[in-house]
Amino acid sequence: MPCVILSSPDQKALLRLEPDPYGQWWTLHHAAEPDRPAWYASFGARTPVEIIAGFTDALTDPAATAAAADPYEPLERADWTPTSSPDGLLSPDGKALVQRMDSEGAGHWFATATLTGPRLVWQARFGEHTPPHLIAAFTAALADPNPLPRTGSPLSIPTRNPNLVTRTHREMPAVQVASALEERVHALAARRPAPPASPSALRQPPPRNGRSR
């Protein structure tokens, strides 16, 4: 299994994919800034990539604002309900839990998905200084009711128990599958403004047949 490391253009953020059977596979560390201490986010191996993408898309969106946001709001709109423990919301099917854990004034966020009993499927963790609008983007992706496309491989989903997950089989055209990544790359690139034209490109060419001294 490969180890992949990506760094932001300003070298302040480092995203690391490091398969670890005993820990989180995806980890993002962000350096301190004038208005915010250093922070981190991590995701377990089976965290759906669509949900991780909700977080990273917000992180890399030049139009995103770091204004105060409520990570619970997308969950409440999706009918998640409070739990007996403080600062926790439970999904309607009872399989996912989002909590803000306060410890001596430090608020860390945890999102946990389970199947039956204590069987953990994946967990996401966010440090106390993680920008709230990024956590809100994660919870919005988590509460999205759209289905997650997966291959027929037994390893692509955590279980095939029809009492726990709903599966629908549909054939996809090969060209649609092959172009999915390219279309996503173009969509993300389109969010950034075009670079300003260079001074040389703004110069007007001399008129034809004109004389120069």
Backbone as JSON Lines, residues from 0, in Angstrom:
{"i":0,"aa":"M","n":[0.85,-1.19,0.0],"ca":[0.0,0.0,0.0],"c":[0.89,1.24,0.0]}
{"i":1,"aa":"P","n":[0.57,2.2,-0.86],"ca":[1.44,3.37,-0.98],"c":[1.24,4.36,0.15]}
{"i":2,"aa":"C","n":[2.25,5.16,0.38],"ca":[2.16,6.31,1.27],"c":[2.19,7.55,0.39]}
{"i":3,"aa":"V","n":[1.16,8.39,0.49],"ca":[1.04,9.57,-0.36],"c":[1.05,10.81,0.53]}
{"i":4,"aa":"I","n":[1.85,11.8,0.14],"ca":[1.93,13.05,0.88],"c":[1.69,14.2,-0.09]}
{"i":5,"aa":"L","n":[0.7,15.05,0.23],"ca":[0.4,16.22,-0.58],"c":[0.54,17.46,0.29]}
{"i":6,"aa":"S","n":[1.17,18.49,-0.25],"ca":[1.32,19.74,0.49],"c":[0.66,20.87,-0.28]}
{"i":7,"aa":"S","n":[0.11,21.82,0.46],"ca":[-0.55,22.97,-0.17],"c":[0.5,23.89,-0.79]}
{"i":8,"aa":"P","n":[0.09,24.73,-1.75],"ca":[1.06,25.64,-2.39],"c":[1.79,26.53,-1.41]}
{"i":9,"aa":"D","n":[1.13,26.93,-0.31],"ca":[1.8,27.8,0.66],"c":[2.55,27.0,1.73]}
{"i":10,"aa":"Q","n":[2.55,25.67,1.6],"ca":[3.27,24.78,2.52],"c":[2.73,24.81,3.95]}
{"i":11,"aa":"K","n":[1.5,25.28,4.12],"ca":[0.93,25.33,5.47],"c":[0.13,24.08,5.81]}
{"i":12,"aa":"A","n":[-0.34,23.36,4.79],"ca":[-1.16,22.18,5.02],"c":[-0.48,20.96,4.41]}
{"i":13,"aa":"L","n":[-0.56,19.85,5.13],"ca":[0.05,18.59,4.67],"c":[-0.97,17.47,4.83]}
{"i":14,"aa":"L","n":[-1.35,16.87,3.71],"ca":[-2.29,15.75,3.72],"c":[-1.51,14.46,3.49]}
{"i":15,"aa":"R","n":[-1.67,13.52,4.4],"ca":[-0.9,12.29,4.36],"c":[-1.84,11.09,4.32]}
{"i":16,"aa":"L","n":[-1.63,10.21,3.34],"ca":[-2.33,8.93,3.27],"c":[-1.32,7.85,3.61]}
{"i":17,"aa":"E","n":[-1.49,7.24,4.76],"ca":[-0.55,6.23,5.23],"c":[-1.34,5.06,5.81]}
{"i":18,"aa":"P","n":[-1.53,4.0,5.0],"ca":[-2.3,2.85,5.49],"c":[-1.73,2.3,6.78]}
{"i":19,"aa":"D","n":[-2.58,2.26,7.8],"ca":[-2.17,1.79,9.13],"c":[-3.31,0.95,9.69]}
{"i":20,"aa":"P","n":[-3.1,-0.34,9.88],"ca":[-4.2,-1.19,10.36],"c":[-4.68,-0.83,11.76]}
{"i":21,"aa":"Y","n":[-3.9,-0.04,12.5],"ca":[-4.26,0.28,13.87],"c":[-4.59,1.76,14.08]}
{"i":22,"aa":"G","n":[-4.61,2.53,13.01],"ca":[-4.83,3.96,13.19],"c":[-5.59,4.58,12.03]}
{"i":23,"aa":"Q","n":[-5.6,5.91,12.0],"ca":[-6.27,6.65,10.95],"c":[-5.41,6.61,9.68]}
{"i":24,"aa":"W","n":[-6.07,6.45,8.53],"ca":[-5.32,6.37,7.28],"c":[-5.04,7.75,6.69]}
{"i":25,"aa":"W","n":[-6.02,8.64,6.77],"ca":[-5.88,9.98,6.21],"c":[-5.67,10.98,7.34]}
{"i":26,"aa":"T","n":[-4.62,11.78,7.26],"ca":[-4.34,12.78,8.28],"c":[-3.94,14.09,7.63]}
{"i":27,"aa":"L","n":[-4.58,15.17,8.06],"ca":[-4.24,16.49,7.55],"c":[-3.78,17.36,8.71]}
{"i":28,"aa":"H","n":[-2.58,17.91,8.59],"ca":[-2.04,18.83,9.59],"c":[-1.92,20.22,8.95]}
{"i":29,"aa":"H","n":[-2.37,21.22,9.69],"ca":[-2.28,22.59,9.19],"c":[-1.48,23.42,10.19]}
{"i":30,"aa":"A","n":[-0.53,24.17,9.68],"ca":[0.34,24.98,10.53],"c":[-0.45,26.14,11.14]}
{"i":31,"aa":"A","n":[0.11,26.69,12.19],"ca":[-0.52,27.84,12.86],"c":[-0.52,29.05,11.94]}
{"i":32,"aa":"E","n":[-1.54,29.89,12.11],"ca":[-1.67,31.16,11.38],"c":[-1.87,32.28,12.4]}
{"i":33,"aa":"P","n":[-1.76,33.55,11.96],"ca":[-1.9,34.65,12.93],"c":[-3.18,34.6,13.73]}
{"i":34,"aa":"D","n":[-4.28,34.11,13.12],"ca":[-5.56,34.12,13.82],"c":[-6.01,32.75,14.3]}
{"i":35,"aa":"R","n":[-5.16,31.71,14.14],"ca":[-5.6,30.37,14.52],"c":[-4.38,29.48,14.83]}
{"i":36,"aa":"P","n":[-4.41,28.75,15.95],"ca":[-3.32,27.8,16.23],"c":[-3.34,26.64,15.24]}
{"i":37,"aa":"A","n":[-2.31,25.84,15.28],"ca":[-2.24,24.67,14.4],"c":[-3.41,23.73,14.68]}
{"i":38,"aa":"W","n":[-3.86,23.01,13.65],"ca":[-4.98,22.09,13.82],"c":[-4.78,20.86,12.95]}
{"i":39,"aa":"Y","n":[-5.63,19.86,13.17],"ca":[-5.52,18.62,12.41],"c":[-6.9,18.03,12.17]}
{"i":40,"aa":"A","n":[-6.97,17.12,11.19],"ca":[-8.16,16.31,10.94],"c":[-7.67,14.95,10.47]}
{"i":41,"aa":"S","n":[-8.37,13.89,10.86],"ca":[-7.96,12.55,10.43],"c":[-9.19,11.71,10.16]}
{"i":42,"aa":"F","n":[-9.01,10.7,9.28],"ca":[-10.12,9.87,8.84],"c":[-9.68,8.41,8.78]}
{"i":43,"aa":"G","n":[-10.55,7.52,9.25],"ca":[-10.26,6.1,9.22],"c":[-10.3,5.53,7.81]}
{"i":44,"aa":"A","n":[-9.81,4.3,7.68],"ca":[-9.63,3.69,6.37],"c":[-10.92,3.58,5.58]}
{"i":45,"aa":"R","n":[-12.02,3.23,6.23],"ca":[-13.28,3.01,5.53],"c":[-14.17,4.26,5.45]}
{"i":46,"aa":"T","n":[-13.64,5.41,5.82],"ca":[-14.41,6.63,5.66],"c":[-14.7,6.84,4.18]}
{"i":47,"aa":"P","n":[-15.96,6.97,3.78],"ca":[-16.26,7.16,2.36],"c":[-15.51,8.36,1.79]}
{"i":48,"aa":"V","n":[-14.89,8.15,0.64],"ca":[-14.08,9.22,0.06],"c":[-14.92,10.44,-0.28]}
{"i":49,"aa":"E","n":[-16.22,10.24,-0.57],"ca":[-17.08,11.38,-0.86],"c":[-17.2,12.31,0.34]}
{"i":50,"aa":"I","n":[-17.16,11.74,1.54],"ca":[-17.28,12.55,2.74],"c":[-15.96,13.28,3.02]}
{"i":51,"aa":"I","n":[-14.84,12.58,2.81],"ca":[-13.55,13.25,2.96],"c":[-13.44,14.38,1.94]}
{"i":52,"aa":"A","n":[-13.93,14.16,0.72],"ca":[-13.87,15.18,-0.32],"c":[-14.69,16.41,0.06]}
{"i":53,"aa":"G","n":[-15.79,16.22,0.8],"ca":[-16.54,17.39,1.26],"c":[-15.68,18.3,2.11]}
{"i":54,"aa":"F","n":[-14.82,17.69,2.93],"ca":[-13.91,18.45,3.79],"c":[-12.8,19.11,2.97]}
{"i":55,"aa":"T","n":[-12.12,18.33,2.11],"ca":[-10.99,18.88,1.36],"c":[-11.44,19.88,0.3]}
{"i":56,"aa":"D","n":[-12.65,19.7,-0.26],"ca":[-13.15,20.69,-1.23],"c":[-13.34,22.04,-0.56]}
{"i":57,"aa":"A","n":[-13.88,22.03,0.67],"ca":[-14.05,23.29,1.39],"c":[-12.7,23.89,1.76]}
{"i":58,"aa":"L","n":[-11.74,23.04,2.08],"ca":[-10.41,23.52,2.44],"c":[-9.73,24.22,1.27]}
{"i":59,"aa":"T","n":[-9.91,23.71,0.06],"ca":[-9.21,24.25,-1.1],"c":[-10.05,25.24,-1.89]}
{"i":60,"aa":"D","n":[-11.29,25.5,-1.46],"ca":[-12.16,26.42,-2.2],"c":[-11.74,27.86,-1.93]}
{"i":61,"aa":"P","n":[-11.31,28.6,-2.96],"ca":[-10.87,29.98,-2.73],"c":[-12.02,30.89,-2.3]}
{"i":62,"aa":"A","n":[-13.26,30.48,-2.56],"ca":[-14.41,31.31,-2.2],"c":[-14.95,30.98,-0.82]}
{"i":63,"aa":"A","n":[-14.42,29.93,-0.19],"ca":[-14.93,29.53,1.12],"c":[-14.56,30.58,2.16]}
{"i":64,"aa":"T","n":[-15.42,30.75,3.13],"ca":[-15.18,31.71,4.19],"c":[-14.96,30.99,5.5]}
{"i":65,"aa":"A","n":[-14.08,31.54,6.31],"ca":[-13.8,30.94,7.61],"c":[-14.71,31.5,8.7]}
{"i":66,"aa":"A","n":[-15.83,32.11,8.28],"ca":[-16.77,32.65,9.26],"c":[-17.35,31.53,10.1]}
{"i":67,"aa":"A","n":[-17.9,31.92,11.23],"ca":[-18.45,30.93,12.15],"c":[-19.53,30.1,11.46]}
{"i":68,"aa":"A","n":[-19.47,28.81,11.65],"ca":[-20.45,27.89,11.09],"c":[-20.78,26.85,12.15]}
{"i":69,"aa":"D","n":[-21.97,26.29,12.05],"ca":[-22.41,25.3,13.03],"c":[-22.36,23.92,12.38]}
{"i":70,"aa":"P","n":[-21.42,23.05,12.75],"ca":[-21.34,21.72,12.17],"c":[-22.59,20.87,12.43]}
{"i":71,"aa":"Y","n":[-23.36,21.21,13.46],"ca":[-24.56,20.44,13.75],"c":[-25.72,20.78,12.78]}
{"i":72,"aa":"E","n":[-25.68,21.95,12.16],"ca":[-26.81,22.39,11.36],"c":[-27.16,21.43,10.22]}
{"i":73,"aa":"P","n":[-26.2,20.96,9.41],"ca":[-26.57,20.02,8.34],"c":[-27.18,18.74,8.89]}
{"i":74,"aa":"L","n":[-26.74,18.3,10.07],"ca":[-27.28,17.08,10.66],"c":[-28.7,17.29,11.16]}
{"i":75,"aa":"E","n":[-28.95,18.44,11.77],"ca":[-30.3,18.72,12.26],"c":[-31.29,18.82,11.11]}
{"i":76,"aa":"R","n":[-30.85,19.39,9.99],"ca":[-31.73,19.46,8.82],"c":[-32.05,18.06,8.28]}
{"i":77,"aa":"A","n":[-31.14,17.11,8.51],"ca":[-31.34,15.74,8.04],"c":[-31.99,14.86,9.12]}
{"i":78,"aa":"D","n":[-32.57,15.5,10.13],"ca":[-33.33,14.79,11.18],"c":[-32.46,13.92,12.09]}
{"i":79,"aa":"W","n":[-31.2,14.31,12.3],"ca":[-30.41,13.64,13.32],"c":[-30.94,14.1,14.68]}
{"i":80,"aa":"T","n":[-30.86,13.24,15.67],"ca":[-31.47,13.51,16.97],"c":[-30.42,13.57,18.07]}
{"i":81,"aa":"P","n":[-30.67,14.34,19.13],"ca":[-29.73,14.42,20.26],"c":[-29.6,13.08,20.96]}
{"i":82,"aa":"T","n":[-28.44,12.85,21.53],"ca":[-28.17,11.64,22.29],"c":[-28.23,11.93,23.78]}
{"i":83,"aa":"S","n":[-28.14,10.87,24.56],"ca":[-28.14,11.05,26.01],"c":[-26.89,11.75,26.5]}
{"i":84,"aa":"S","n":[-25.78,11.56,25.78],"ca":[-24.56,12.26,26.15],"c":[-24.61,13.68,25.6]}
{"i":85,"aa":"P","n":[-23.97,14.63,26.25],"ca":[-24.04,16.02,25.8],"c":[-23.32,16.22,24.47]}
{"i":86,"aa":"D","n":[-23.82,17.21,23.71],"ca":[-23.18,17.61,22.45],"c":[-23.03,16.45,21.47]}
{"i":87,"aa":"G","n":[-24.05,15.64,21.34],"ca":[-24.0,14.53,20.39],"c":[-25.27,14.46,19.57]}
{"i":88,"aa":"L","n":[-25.14,14.1,18.28],"ca":[-26.28,13.88,17.41],"c":[-26.14,12.51,16.76]}
{"i":89,"aa":"L","n":[-27.27,11.79,16.68],"ca":[-27.3,10.43,16.15],"c":[-28.1,10.42,14.85]}
{"i":90,"aa":"S","n":[-27.59,9.67,13.86],"ca":[-28.27,9.57,12.57],"c":[-29.6,8.85,12.73]}
{"i":91,"aa":"P","n":[-30.55,9.07,11.81],"ca":[-31.87,8.41,11.92],"c":[-31.79,6.89,11.96]}
{"i":92,"aa":"D","n":[-30.79,6.29,11.3],"ca":[-30.68,4.82,11.33],"c":[-29.86,4.32,12.51]}
{"i":93,"aa":"G","n":[-29.36,5.24,13.33],"ca":[-28.62,4.86,14.52],"c":[-27.22,4.34,14.27]}
{"i":94,"aa":"K","n":[-26.68,4.51,13.07],"ca":[-25.37,3.95,12.75],"c":[-24.23,4.98,12.78]}
{"i":95,"aa":"A","n":[-24.55,6.25,12.86],"ca":[-23.51,7.28,12.87],"c":[-23.76,8.27,14.0]}
{"i":96,"aa":"L","n":[-22.69,8.7,14.63],"ca":[-22.76,9.61,15.77],"c":[-21.72,10.71,15.6]}
{"i":97,"aa":"V","n":[-22.13,11.95,15.79],"ca":[-21.22,13.09,15.76],"c":[-21.26,13.74,17.13]}
{"i":98,"aa":"Q","n":[-20.08,13.93,17.72],"ca":[-19.98,14.49,19.07],"c":[-18.9,15.55,19.13]}
{"i":99,"aa":"R","n":[-19.14,16.53,19.98],"ca":[-18.1,17.49,20.33],"c":[-17.73,17.23,21.78]}
{"i":100,"aa":"M","n":[-16.5,16.8,21.98],"ca":[-16.03,16.4,23.3],"c":[-15.26,17.54,23.93]}
{"i":101,"aa":"D","n":[-15.75,18.04,25.04],"ca":[-15.08,19.12,25.76],"c":[-14.22,18.54,26.86]}
{"i":102,"aa":"S","n":[-12.97,18.96,26.86],"ca":[-12.05,18.52,27.89],"c":[-11.18,19.71,28.3]}
{"i":103,"aa":"E","n":[-11.46,20.26,29.46],"ca":[-10.71,21.41,29.98],"c":[-10.73,22.56,28.98]}
{"i":104,"aa":"G","n":[-11.91,22.8,28.42],"ca":[-12.07,23.93,27.51],"c":[-11.69,23.64,26.07]}
{"i":105,"aa":"A","n":[-11.18,22.45,25.78],"ca":[-10.78,22.1,24.42],"c":[-11.89,21.27,23.78]}
{"i":106,"aa":"G","n":[-12.41,21.71,22.65],"ca":[-13.5,21.01,21.99],"c":[-13.03,20.23,20.78]}
{"i":107,"aa":"H","n":[-12.89,18.92,20.92],"ca":[-12.52,18.05,19.81],"c":[-13.79,17.41,19.25]}
{"i":108,"aa":"W","n":[-13.84,17.25,17.93],"ca":[-15.0,16.66,17.28],"c":[-14.69,15.23,16.85]}
{"i":109,"aa":"F","n":[-15.68,14.35,17.0],"ca":[-15.56,12.96,16.57],"c":[-16.81,12.57,15.78]}
{"i":110,"aa":"A","n":[-16.61,11.9,14.66],"ca":[-17.72,11.31,13.9],"c":[-17.43,9.82,13.81]}
{"i":111,"aa":"T","n":[-18.36,8.99,14.28],"ca":[-18.13,7.55,14.38],"c":[-19.25,6.81,13.67]}
{"i":112,"aa":"A","n":[-18.89,5.85,12.83],"ca":[-19.87,5.0,12.15],"c":[-19.69,3.57,12.63]}
{"i":113,"aa":"T","n":[-20.78,2.94,13.03],"ca":[-20.75,1.56,13.5],"c":[-21.84,0.77,12.78]}
{"i":114,"aa":"L","n":[-21.76,-0.54,12.9],"ca":[-22.79,-1.39,12.3],"c":[-23.62,-2.06,13.38]}
{"i":115,"aa":"T","n":[-23.16,-3.18,13.89],"ca":[-23.91,-3.88,14.94],"c":[-23.08,-3.89,16.21]}
{"i":116,"aa":"G","n":[-23.72,-3.49,17.29],"ca":[-23.0,-3.47,18.56],"c":[-21.84,-2.49,18.51]}
{"i":117,"aa":"P","n":[-20.69,-2.91,19.05],"ca":[-19.54,-2.0,19.09],"c":[-18.66,-2.06,17.85]}
{"i":118,"aa":"R","n":[-19.12,-2.72,16.79],"ca":[-18.27,-2.88,15.6],"c":[-18.05,-1.53,14.92]}
{"i":119,"aa":"L","n":[-16.83,-1.04,15.0],"ca":[-16.48,0.26,14.41],"c":[-16.19,0.08,12.92]}
{"i":120,"aa":"V","n":[-16.81,0.93,12.1],"ca":[-16.53,0.92,10.66],"c":[-15.47,1.97,10.35]}
{"i":121,"aa":"W","n":[-15.68,3.2,10.79],"ca":[-14.68,4.26,10.61],"c":[-14.93,5.37,11.62]}
{"i":122,"aa":"Q","n":[-13.92,6.19,11.79],"ca":[-14.04,7.35,12.67],"c":[-13.26,8.51,12.09]}
{"i":123,"aa":"A","n":[-13.84,9.71,12.18],"ca":[-13.16,10.94,11.79],"c":[-12.95,11.78,13.04]}
{"i":124,"aa":"R","n":[-11.8,12.45,13.1],"ca":[-11.46,13.24,14.28],"c":[-10.98,14.62,13.83]}
{"i":125,"aa":"F","n":[-11.4,15.65,14.58],"ca":[-11.02,17.02,14.26],"c":[-10.51,17.7,15.52]}
{"i":126,"aa":"G","n":[-9.35,18.32,15.43],"ca":[-8.78,19.02,16.57],"c":[-9.6,20.22,16.97]}
{"i":127,"aa":"E","n":[-9.34,20.73,18.15],"ca":[-10.16,21.81,18.71],"c":[-10.1,23.09,17.9]}
{"i":128,"aa":"H","n":[-9.02,23.31,17.14],"ca":[-8.87,24.55,16.38],"c":[-9.22,24.38,14.9]}
{"i":129,"aa":"T","n":[-9.76,23.23,14.53],"ca":[-10.17,23.03,13.14],"c":[-11.26,24.04,12.79]}
{"i":130,"aa":"P","n":[-11.14,24.78,11.68],"ca":[-12.16,25.78,11.33],"c":[-13.56,25.15,11.27]}
{"i":131,"aa":"P","n":[-14.53,25.74,11.95],"ca":[-15.87,25.15,11.99],"c":[-16.51,24.97,10.61]}
{"i":132,"aa":"H","n":[-16.21,25.88,9.66],"ca":[-16.84,25.74,8.35],"c":[-16.34,24.51,7.61]}
{"i":133,"aa":"L","n":[-15.14,24.03,7.94],"ca":[-14.64,22.79,7.34],"c":[-15.34,21.58,7.95]}
{"i":134,"aa":"I","n":[-15.55,21.6,9.26],"ca":[-16.28,20.51,9.91],"c":[-17.72,20.5,9.41]}
{"i":135,"aa":"A","n":[-18.31,21.68,9.2],"ca":[-19.68,21.76,8.68],"c":[-19.75,21.19,7.27]}
{"i":136,"aa":"A","n":[-18.71,21.4,6.46],"ca":[-18.69,20.8,5.12],"c":[-18.63,19.28,5.22]}
{"i":137,"aa":"F","n":[-17.9,18.78,6.21],"ca":[-17.84,17.34,6.43],"c":[-19.2,16.79,6.85]}
{"i":138,"aa":"T","n":[-19.85,17.44,7.82],"ca":[-21.14,16.93,8.28],"c":[-22.21,17.04,7.2]}
{"i":139,"aa":"A","n":[-22.11,18.06,6.32],"ca":[-23.06,18.16,5.21],"c":[-22.89,16.97,4.26]}
{"i":140,"aa":"A","n":[-21.64,16.6,3.98],"ca":[-21.39,15.44,3.13],"c":[-21.83,14.15,3.82]}
{"i":141,"aa":"L","n":[-21.64,14.09,5.14],"ca":[-22.04,12.91,5.9],"c":[-23.55,12.72,5.86]}
{"i":142,"aa":"A","n":[-24.31,13.8,5.92],"ca":[-25.77,13.72,5.95],"c":[-26.4,13.7,4.56]}
{"i":143,"aa":"D","n":[-25.58,13.79,3.52],"ca":[-26.11,13.78,2.14],"c":[-26.82,12.46,1.87]}
{"i":144,"aa":"P","n":[-28.1,12.49,1.45],"ca":[-28.84,11.24,1.24],"c":[-28.52,10.53,-0.07]}
{"i":145,"aa":"N","n":[-27.74,11.15,-0.94],"ca":[-27.44,10.52,-2.22],"c":[-26.64,9.23,-2.0]}
{"i":146,"aa":"P","n":[-26.89,8.19,-2.81],"ca":[-26.16,6.93,-2.65],"c":[-24.7,7.07,-3.02]}
{"i":147,"aa":"L","n":[-23.88,6.16,-2.47],"ca":[-22.45,6.15,-2.76],"c":[-22.17,5.06,-3.78]}
{"i":148,"aa":"P","n":[-21.7,5.41,-4.97],"ca":[-21.41,4.37,-5.96],"c":[-20.21,3.53,-5.55]}
{"i":149,"aa":"R","n":[-20.33,2.22,-5.66],"ca":[-19.25,1.31,-5.32],"c":[-19.21,0.16,-6.32]}
{"i":150,"aa":"T","n":[-18.06,-0.45,-6.46],"ca":[-17.94,-1.61,-7.32],"c":[-18.52,-2.83,-6.62]}
{"i":151,"aa":"G","n":[-18.58,-3.94,-7.33],"ca":[-19.13,-5.16,-6.74],"c":[-18.16,-5.93,-5.88]}
{"i":152,"aa":"S","n":[-16.97,-5.38,-5.68],"ca":[-15.98,-6.07,-4.86],"c":[-16.45,-6.17,-3.42]}
{"i":153,"aa":"P","n":[-16.28,-7.34,-2.76],"ca":[-16.68,-7.46,-1.35],"c":[-15.96,-6.49,-0.44]}
{"i":154,"aa":"L","n":[-14.79,-6.0,-0.86],"ca":[-14.03,-5.08,-0.01],"c":[-14.48,-3.64,-0.17]}
{"i":155,"aa":"S","n":[-15.38,-3.37,-1.11],"ca":[-15.77,-1.99,-1.38],"c":[-16.81,-1.46,-0.4]}
{"i":156,"aa":"I","n":[-17.51,-2.36,0.32],"ca":[-18.47,-1.93,1.33],"c":[-18.23,-2.75,2.59]}
{"i":157,"aa":"P","n":[-18.51,-2.17,3.77],"ca":[-18.17,-2.87,5.01],"c":[-19.03,-4.09,5.28]}
{"i":158,"aa":"T","n":[-20.2,-4.19,4.67],"ca":[-21.06,-5.35,4.89],"c":[-22.04,-5.47,3.73]}
{"i":159,"aa":"R","n":[-22.55,-6.69,3.52],"ca":[-23.59,-6.9,2.52],"c":[-24.91,-7.3,3.17]}
{"i":160,"aa":"N","n":[-25.0,-7.14,4.47],"ca":[-26.22,-7.47,5.2],"c":[-27.35,-6.53,4.77]}
{"i":161,"aa":"P","n":[-28.43,-7.05,4.15],"ca":[-29.51,-6.16,3.67],"c":[-30.25,-5.46,4.8]}
{"i":162,"aa":"N","n":[-30.07,-5.9,6.04],"ca":[-30.71,-5.24,7.16],"c":[-29.93,-4.01,7.63]}
{"i":163,"aa":"L","n":[-28.71,-3.88,7.12],"ca":[-27.86,-2.77,7.55],"c":[-27.61,-1.76,6.45]}
{"i":164,"aa":"V","n":[-27.49,-2.22,5.22],"ca":[-27.26,-1.31,4.1],"c":[-28.23,-1.65,2.97]}
{"i":165,"aa":"T","n":[-28.55,-0.66,2.17],"ca":[-29.41,-0.85,1.01],"c":[-28.54,-0.82,-0.24]}
{"i":166,"aa":"R","n":[-28.6,-1.92,-1.02],"ca":[-27.77,-2.01,-2.23],"c":[-28.67,-2.05,-3.46]}
{"i":167,"aa":"T","n":[-28.25,-1.31,-4.47],"ca":[-28.92,-1.32,-5.77],"c":[-27.86,-1.53,-6.84]}
{"i":168,"aa":"H","n":[-28.08,-2.52,-7.71],"ca":[-27.1,-2.82,-8.76],"c":[-27.5,-2.14,-10.05]}
{"i":169,"aa":"R","n":[-26.54,-1.45,-10.67],"ca":[-26.8,-0.78,-11.93],"c":[-25.54,-0.79,-12.77]}
{"i":170,"aa":"E","n":[-25.67,-1.13,-14.04],"ca":[-24.53,-1.11,-14.94],"c":[-24.22,0.32,-15.35]}
{"i":171,"aa":"M","n":[-22.95,0.69,-15.31],"ca":[-22.52,2.03,-15.68],"c":[-21.72,1.96,-16.96]}
{"i":172,"aa":"P","n":[-21.99,2.85,-17.94],"ca":[-21.18,2.87,-19.16],"c":[-19.71,3.1,-18.84]}
{"i":173,"aa":"A","n":[-18.84,2.37,-19.51],"ca":[-17.4,2.48,-19.24],"c":[-16.9,3.9,-19.46]}
{"i":174,"aa":"V","n":[-17.42,4.59,-20.46],"ca":[-16.95,5.95,-20.74],"c":[-17.32,6.9,-19.61]}
{"i":175,"aa":"Q","n":[-18.47,6.66,-18.96],"ca":[-18.87,7.52,-17.84],"c":[-17.96,7.3,-16.65]}
{"i":176,"aa":"V","n":[-17.57,6.07,-16.39],"ca":[-16.66,5.78,-15.29],"c":[-15.28,6.36,-15.57]}
{"i":177,"aa":"A","n":[-14.82,6.21,-16.82],"ca":[-13.48,6.66,-17.16],"c":[-13.35,8.18,-17.08]}
{"i":178,"aa":"S","n":[-14.44,8.91,-17.35],"ca":[-14.36,10.38,-17.39],"c":[-14.69,11.03,-16.05]}
{"i":179,"aa":"A","n":[-15.1,10.23,-15.05],"ca":[-15.54,10.82,-13.78],"c":[-14.43,11.62,-13.11]}
{"i":180,"aa":"L","n":[-13.23,11.06,-13.04],"ca":[-12.13,11.76,-12.38],"c":[-11.75,13.02,-13.14]}
{"i":181,"aa":"E","n":[-11.68,12.92,-14.46],"ca":[-11.31,14.09,-15.26],"c":[-12.32,15.22,-15.1]}
{"i":182,"aa":"E","n":[-13.61,14.87,-15.07],"ca":[-14.64,15.89,-14.89],"c":[-14.51,16.55,-13.52]}
{"i":183,"aa":"R","n":[-14.18,15.76,-12.5],"ca":[-14.04,16.34,-11.16],"c":[-12.84,17.29,-11.11]}
{"i":184,"aa":"V","n":[-11.74,16.91,-11.73],"ca":[-10.55,17.76,-11.75],"c":[-10.87,19.09,-12.44]}
{"i":185,"aa":"H","n":[-11.58,19.04,-13.57],"ca":[-11.94,20.27,-14.28],"c":[-12.88,21.13,-13.44]}
{"i":186,"aa":"A","n":[-13.82,20.5,-12.74],"ca":[-14.76,21.26,-11.91],"c":[-14.03,21.96,-10.77]}
{"i":187,"aa":"L","n":[-13.07,21.3,-10.15],"ca":[-12.32,21.93,-9.06],"c":[-11.42,23.04,-9.59]}
{"i":188,"aa":"A","n":[-10.81,22.81,-10.76],"ca":[-9.94,23.83,-11.33],"c":[-10.72,25.08,-11.73]}
{"i":189,"aa":"A","n":[-11.97,24.91,-12.12],"ca":[-12.78,26.04,-12.56],"c":[-13.13,26.98,-11.41]}
{"i":190,"aa":"R","n":[-12.94,26.54,-10.17],"ca":[-13.25,27.41,-9.03],"c":[-12.24,28.53,-8.89]}
{"i":191,"aa":"R","n":[-11.06,28.34,-9.44],"ca":[-10.0,29.33,-9.26],"c":[-10.02,30.33,-10.41]}
{"i":192,"aa":"P","n":[-9.85,31.62,-10.1],"ca":[-9.86,32.62,-11.17],"c":[-8.67,32.43,-12.09]}
{"i":193,"aa":"A","n":[-8.86,32.84,-13.34],"ca":[-7.77,32.73,-14.32],"c":[-6.64,33.66,-13.92]}
{"i":194,"aa":"P","n":[-5.38,33.26,-14.12],"ca":[-4.25,34.13,-13.76],"c":[-4.26,35.38,-14.61]}
{"i":195,"aa":"P","n":[-3.79,36.51,-14.06],"ca":[-3.78,37.76,-14.84],"c":[-2.85,37.64,-16.04]}
{"i":196,"aa":"A","n":[-3.22,38.34,-17.09],"ca":[-2.41,38.3,-18.31],"c":[-1.07,38.97,-18.05]}
{"i":197,"aa":"S","n":[-0.03,38.44,-18.65],"ca":[1.31,39.0,-18.48],"c":[1.4,40.33,-19.21]}
{"i":198,"aa":"P","n":[2.3,41.21,-18.76],"ca":[2.43,42.52,-19.43],"c":[2.7,42.39,-20.91]}
{"i":199,"aa":"S","n":[3.48,41.4,-21.31],"ca":[3.81,41.24,-22.73],"c":[2.57,40.91,-23.53]}
{"i":200,"aa":"A","n":[1.64,40.18,-22.92],"ca":[0.43,39.81,-23.65],"c":[-0.49,41.0,-23.83]}
{"i":201,"aa":"L","n":[-0.33,42.04,-22.99],"ca":[-1.19,43.21,-23.09],"c":[-0.68,44.22,-24.1]}
{"i":202,"aa":"R","n":[0.56,44.06,-24.54],"ca":[1.1,45.01,-25.5],"c":[0.42,44.83,-26.85]}
{"i":203,"aa":"Q","n":[0.09,45.94,-27.49],"ca":[-0.53,45.88,-28.81],"c":[0.55,45.75,-29.87]}
{"i":204,"aa":"P","n":[0.35,44.87,-30.85],"ca":[1.34,44.74,-31.92],"c":[1.33,45.99,-32.78]}
{"i":205,"aa":"P","n":[2.47,46.34,-33.38],"ca":[2.53,47.53,-34.24],"c":[1.66,47.34,-35.47]}
{"i":206,"aa":"P","n":[1.09,48.41,-36.01],"ca":[0.25,48.29,-37.21],"c":[1.05,47.74,-38.38]}
{"i":207,"aa":"R","n":[0.36,47.05,-39.24],"ca":[1.03,46.49,-40.41],"c":[1.46,47.62,-41.35]}
{"i":208,"aa":"N","n":[2.56,47.37,-42.02],"ca":[3.12,48.31,-43.0],"c":[3.51,49.64,-42.36]}
{"i":209,"aa":"G","n":[3.54,49.68,-41.01],"ca":[3.95,50.92,-40.36],"c":[5.46,51.07,-40.38]}
{"i":210,"aa":"R","n":[5.94,52.27,-40.27],"ca":[7.38,52.54,-40.28],"c":[7.83,52.81,-38.86]}
{"i":211,"aa":"S","n":[9.03,52.45,-38.6],"ca":[9.64,52.72,-37.29],"c":[10.96,53.39,-37.49]}
{"i":212,"aa":"R","n":[11.36,54.19,-36.51],"ca":[12.65,54.87,-36.62],"c":[13.67,54.18,-35.79]}
